[in-house]
């Protein structure tokens, strides 16, 4: 982890994309915490999209429509859902600077 950024800091979109592509992500102690710090896990799965191949068995599954597959779809609602408090999780690390990024 790296030290936090000051309250009011806005994470530039290009920095956020480069960070995620490198396996690094922003985090906060809680939704009410105005600070953001960067987490660099020792191990993190990254799927390179260049030359990505969808196996035939997955293509068949997708054609059966057992679930919706979407991308670039209502990202704000996705973040809201991830940040929502639930019975098994009463707090979230997604704060305002992360939402605004």
DRENPA-3360 file (N, C-alpha, C; in nm, 2 decimals, always signed):
BEGIN
1 = XXXXXXXX = +0.08/-0.12/+0.00/+0.00/+0.00/+0.00/+0.09/+0.12/+0.00 ~ +0.04/+0.23/-0.06/+0.11/+0.35/-0.06/+0.03/+0.45/+0.03 ~ +0.10/+0.56/+0.06/+0.03/+0.66/+0.15/-0.09/+0.72/+0.09 ~ -0.19/+0.77/+0.16/-0.31/+0.82/+0.11/-0.29/+0.96/+0.04 ~ -0.38/+0.98/-0.05/-0.39/+1.11/-0.12/-0.48/+1.20/-0.03 ~ -0.45/+1.33/-0.03/-0.53/+1.42/+0.05/-0.67/+1.43/+0.01 ~ -0.76/+1.47/+0.10/-0.90/+1.49/+0.07/-0.92/+1.59/-0.04 ~ -1.01/+1.56/-0.13/-1.03/+1.65/-0.24/-0.96/+1.61/-0.37;
9 = XXXXXXXX = -0.86/+1.52/-0.35/-0.78/+1.47/-0.47/-0.88/+1.40/-0.56 ~ -0.86/+1.43/-0.69/-0.94/+1.36/-0.79/-0.85/+1.27/-0.87 ~ -0.88/+1.14/-0.88/-0.80/+1.04/-0.95/-0.82/+1.06/-1.10 ~ -0.71/+1.09/-1.17/-0.72/+1.11/-1.31/-0.76/+0.97/-1.38 ~ -0.85/+0.98/-1.47/-0.90/+0.86/-1.54/-0.79/+0.77/-1.60 ~ -0.69/+0.84/-1.67/-0.58/+0.77/-1.73/-0.50/+0.70/-1.63 ~ -0.48/+0.76/-1.51/-0.40/+0.70/-1.41/-0.47/+0.58/-1.35 ~ -0.60/+0.59/-1.34/-0.68/+0.48/-1.28/-0.68/+0.36/-1.38;
17 = XXXXXXXX = -0.69/+0.38/-1.51/-0.69/+0.27/-1.61/-0.55/+0.21/-1.61 ~ -0.44/+0.29/-1.60/-0.31/+0.23/-1.60/-0.28/+0.15/-1.48 ~ -0.34/+0.20/-1.36/-0.32/+0.13/-1.24/-0.39/-0.01/-1.24 ~ -0.52/-0.01/-1.28/-0.59/-0.14/-1.29/-0.52/-0.23/-1.38 ~ -0.47/-0.19/-1.50/-0.40/-0.27/-1.59/-0.27/-0.33/-1.53 ~ -0.22/-0.26/-1.43/-0.10/-0.31/-1.37/-0.12/-0.39/-1.24 ~ -0.25/-0.41/-1.21/-0.29/-0.48/-1.09/-0.29/-0.40/-0.96 ~ -0.29/-0.27/-0.98/-0.30/-0.18/-0.86/-0.44/-0.11/-0.86;
25 = XXXXXXXX = -0.49/-0.09/-0.74/-0.62/-0.03/-0.73/-0.64/+0.06/-0.61 ~ -0.72/+0.17/-0.63/-0.74/+0.26/-0.52/-0.84/+0.20/-0.41 ~ -0.82/+0.25/-0.29/-0.91/+0.20/-0.18/-0.92/+0.31/-0.08 ~ -1.02/+0.30/+0.01/-1.04/+0.39/+0.12/-1.07/+0.30/+0.24 ~ -1.05/+0.36/+0.36/-1.08/+0.29/+0.48/-1.23/+0.26/+0.49 ~ -1.31/+0.36/+0.45/-1.45/+0.35/+0.46/-1.52/+0.45/+0.36 ~ -1.65/+0.44/+0.34/-1.72/+0.53/+0.25/-1.70/+0.67/+0.29 ~ -1.70/+0.70/+0.42/-1.69/+0.83/+0.47/-1.55/+0.89/+0.48;
33 = XXXXXXXX = -1.45/+0.81/+0.45/-1.31/+0.85/+0.46/-1.28/+0.93/+0.33 ~ -1.24/+1.06/+0.34/-1.21/+1.13/+0.22/-1.07/+1.10/+0.15 ~ -0.99/+1.01/+0.22/-0.86/+0.98/+0.16/-0.87/+0.85/+0.08 ~ -0.77/+0.84/-0.01/-0.76/+0.73/-0.10/-0.61/+0.68/-0.09 ~ -0.59/+0.55/-0.09/-0.46/+0.50/-0.09/-0.46/+0.39/-0.20 ~ -0.34/+0.36/-0.25/-0.33/+0.26/-0.36/-0.28/+0.12/-0.30 ~ -0.35/+0.02/-0.34/-0.31/-0.12/-0.30/-0.24/-0.19/-0.41 ~ -0.13/-0.25/-0.37/-0.05/-0.33/-0.47/-0.03/-0.47/-0.42;
41 = XXXXXXXX = -0.13/-0.56/-0.44/-0.13/-0.69/-0.39/-0.01/-0.77/-0.45 ~ +0.05/-0.86/-0.37/+0.16/-0.94/-0.42/+0.11/-1.03/-0.54 ~ -0.01/-1.08/-0.53/-0.07/-1.16/-0.64/-0.20/-1.10/-0.67 ~ -0.22/-1.09/-0.80/-0.35/-1.04/-0.85/-0.37/-1.09/-1.00 ~ -0.48/-1.14/-1.02/-0.51/-1.19/-1.16/-0.54/-1.08/-1.26 ~ -0.47/-1.09/-1.37/-0.49/-0.99/-1.48/-0.51/-1.07/-1.60 ~ -0.62/-1.04/-1.67/-0.65/-1.11/-1.80/-0.61/-1.01/-1.91 ~ -0.50/-1.04/-1.99/-0.47/-0.95/-2.10/-0.58/-0.97/-2.21;
49 = XXXXXXXX = -0.62/-0.86/-2.26/-0.73/-0.86/-2.36/-0.68/-0.87/-2.51 ~ -0.55/-0.84/-2.53/-0.49/-0.85/-2.66/-0.49/-1.00/-2.70 ~ -0.55/-1.03/-2.81/-0.55/-1.17/-2.85/-0.64/-1.26/-2.77 ~ -0.74/-1.21/-2.69/-0.82/-1.29/-2.60/-0.91/-1.38/-2.69 ~ -0.92/-1.50/-2.65/-0.99/-1.60/-2.73/-1.10/-1.66/-2.64 ~ -1.22/-1.66/-2.69/-1.34/-1.72/-2.62/-1.35/-1.87/-2.66 ~ -1.33/-1.96/-2.57/-1.34/-2.10/-2.60/-1.48/-2.14/-2.66 ~ -1.49/-2.24/-2.74/-1.61/-2.28/-2.81/-1.72/-2.31/-2.70;
57 = XXXXXXXX = -1.68/-2.38/-2.59/-1.78/-2.42/-2.49/-1.84/-2.30/-2.43 ~ -1.76/-2.19/-2.41/-1.81/-2.07/-2.35/-1.90/-2.00/-2.45 ~ -1.87/-2.00/-2.58/-1.95/-1.94/-2.68/-2.09/-2.01/-2.68 ~ -2.09/-2.15/-2.67/-2.22/-2.22/-2.66/-2.30/-2.18/-2.54 ~ -2.24/-2.16/-2.43/-2.31/-2.12/-2.31/-2.37/-1.98/-2.33 ~ -2.29/-1.89/-2.38/-2.34/-1.76/-2.41/-2.46/-1.76/-2.50 ~ -2.46/-1.84/-2.60/-2.57/-1.84/-2.70/-2.70/-1.90/-2.63 ~ -2.69/-1.97/-2.52/-2.81/-2.02/-2.45/-2.87/-1.91/-2.37;
65 = XXXXXXXX = -2.80/-1.80/-2.35/-2.85/-1.69/-2.27/-2.89/-1.72/-2.12 ~ -2.80/-1.79/-2.05/-2.84/-1.82/-1.91/-2.82/-1.70/-1.82 ~ -2.76/-1.60/-1.87/-2.74/-1.47/-1.80/-2.71/-1.36/-1.89 ~ -2.72/-1.24/-1.85/-2.69/-1.12/-1.93/-2.54/-1.10/-1.93 ~ -2.48/-1.07/-2.04/-2.34/-1.03/-2.05/-2.34/-0.89/-2.11 ~ -2.29/-0.80/-2.03/-2.29/-0.66/-2.07/-2.15/-0.60/-2.05 ~ -2.12/-0.49/-2.12/-2.00/-0.41/-2.09/-2.04/-0.27/-2.13 ~ -1.97/-0.18/-2.06/-2.00/-0.04/-2.08/-2.14/-0.01/-2.06;
73 = XXXXXXXX = -2.20/-0.06/-1.95/-2.34/-0.05/-1.93/-2.37/+0.00/-1.78 ~ -2.42/+0.12/-1.77/-2.46/+0.18/-1.64/-2.36/+0.16/-1.53 ~ -2.24/+0.21/-1.56/-2.13/+0.19/-1.46/-2.16/+0.25/-1.33 ~ -2.22/+0.36/-1.32/-2.26/+0.42/-1.20/-2.34/+0.33/-1.11 ~ -2.44/+0.27/-1.17/-2.53/+0.17/-1.09/-2.45/+0.05/-1.05 ~ -2.35/+0.01/-1.12/-2.26/-0.10/-1.09/-2.18/-0.06/-0.96 ~ -2.12/+0.06/-0.96/-2.05/+0.10/-0.85/-2.14/+0.12/-0.72 ~ -2.26/+0.17/-0.74/-2.36/+0.18/-0.63/-2.39/+0.04/-0.57;
81 = XXXXXXXX = -2.41/-0.06/-0.66/-2.43/-0.19/-0.61/-2.32/-0.25/-0.54 ~ -2.20/-0.22/-0.58/-2.08/-0.27/-0.51/-2.06/-0.21/-0.38 ~ -2.10/-0.08/-0.37/-2.08/+0.00/-0.25/-2.19/-0.02/-0.15 ~ -2.30/-0.08/-0.19/-2.42/-0.09/-0.11/-2.39/-0.18/+0.02 ~ -2.44/-0.13/+0.13/-2.43/-0.20/+0.26/-2.52/-0.32/+0.25 ~ -2.48/-0.43/+0.30/-2.56/-0.56/+0.30/-2.54/-0.62/+0.44 ~ -2.63/-0.72/+0.46/-2.62/-0.79/+0.59/-2.48/-0.85/+0.62 ~ -2.42/-0.91/+0.52/-2.29/-0.97/+0.54/-2.17/-0.87/+0.53;
89 = XXXXXXXX = -2.20/-0.75/+0.49/-2.10/-0.64/+0.48/-2.16/-0.51/+0.51 ~ -2.13/-0.46/+0.63/-2.20/-0.34/+0.68/-2.12/-0.21/+0.64 ~ -2.01/-0.22/+0.57/-1.94/-0.10/+0.53/-1.88/-0.13/+0.39 ~ -1.82/-0.02/+0.33/-1.76/-0.03/+0.20/-1.64/+0.05/+0.20 ~ -1.55/+0.02/+0.11/-1.42/+0.09/+0.09/-1.44/+0.19/-0.03 ~ -1.55/+0.19/-0.09/-1.57/+0.28/-0.21/-1.62/+0.41/-0.16 ~ -1.53/+0.51/-0.16/-1.57/+0.65/-0.11/-1.59/+0.74/-0.23 ~ -1.61/+0.87/-0.20/-1.65/+0.97/-0.30/-1.54/+0.98/-0.41;
97 = XXXXX = -1.41/+0.99/-0.37/-1.31/+1.00/-0.48/-1.30/+0.88/-0.57 ~ -1.33/+0.77/-0.52/-1.33/+0.65/-0.60/-1.45/+0.65/-0.69 ~ -1.57/+0.69/-0.64/-1.69/+0.70/-0.72/-1.67/+0.80/-0.83 ~ -1.61/+0.91/-0.80/-1.59/+1.02/-0.90/-1.49/+0.99/-1.01 ~ -1.40/+0.89/-0.98/-1.29/+0.86/-1.08/-1.35/+0.79/-1.20;
% end
